[in-house]
Amino acid sequence: MELQFMKHTPGEKLTMLRQKARRSKAETAGLLNLTLHVYVALEEDFLYPSDMMFHKIAKLYGITYDQLLAVGEPP
């Protein structure tokens, strides 16, 4: 039997990174030049981040784009 893992959504990844950095949603939104409303929509998966936004988020957390996509995923 093959073991399958649940993939995390982009919003779940953003939440994990933000919580690990101990930042509020409002603080993170400001650092990304977003309104709080838009940032919350990203974390709640109502909006999907653009490729450019993924790169901005990765830069904010000091990781690469590929590392961002791998956050919370099994090795």
QUIZI-V178013 format. One record per backbone hydrogen bond with DSSP energy under -0.5 kcal/mol. CO is the residue of the C=O (numbers start at 0). NH is the residue of the N-H. Records with the same first field share a line. If there is no record, write none. Layout:
CO: NH + NH
//
This chain:
8: 12
9: 13
10: 14
11: 15
12: 16
13: 17
14: 18
15: 19
16: 20
17: 22
18: 21
23: 27
24: 28
25: 29
26: 30
27: 31
28: 33
29: 32
34: 38
35: 39
36: 40
37: 41
38: 42
39: 43
40: 45 + 46
41: 44
49: 53
50: 54
51: 55
52: 56
53: 57
54: 58
55: 59
56: 60
57: 62
58: 61
63: 67
64: 68
65: 69
66: 70
67: 70
69: 72
//
